[in-house]
């Protein structure tokens, strides 16, 4: 394997690794959002004020009203 091929292979592996890390981060963010929505739904069922639910979950009032 020549120098150019070696560098291309190394760059490709680095790109794949970066993509995996970004995917994990996006997955964690989406998971936290889904958890916040589930919590908001429970709070809404309990009759808590929407403004309080928004403060507690980080969701917007509009998002909670749509649930």
Secondary structure, 3 states (H helix, E strand, C coil): CCHHHHHHHHHHHHHHHHHHHHHHHHHHHHHHHHHHHHHHHHHHHHCCCHHHHHHHHCCCHHHHHHC
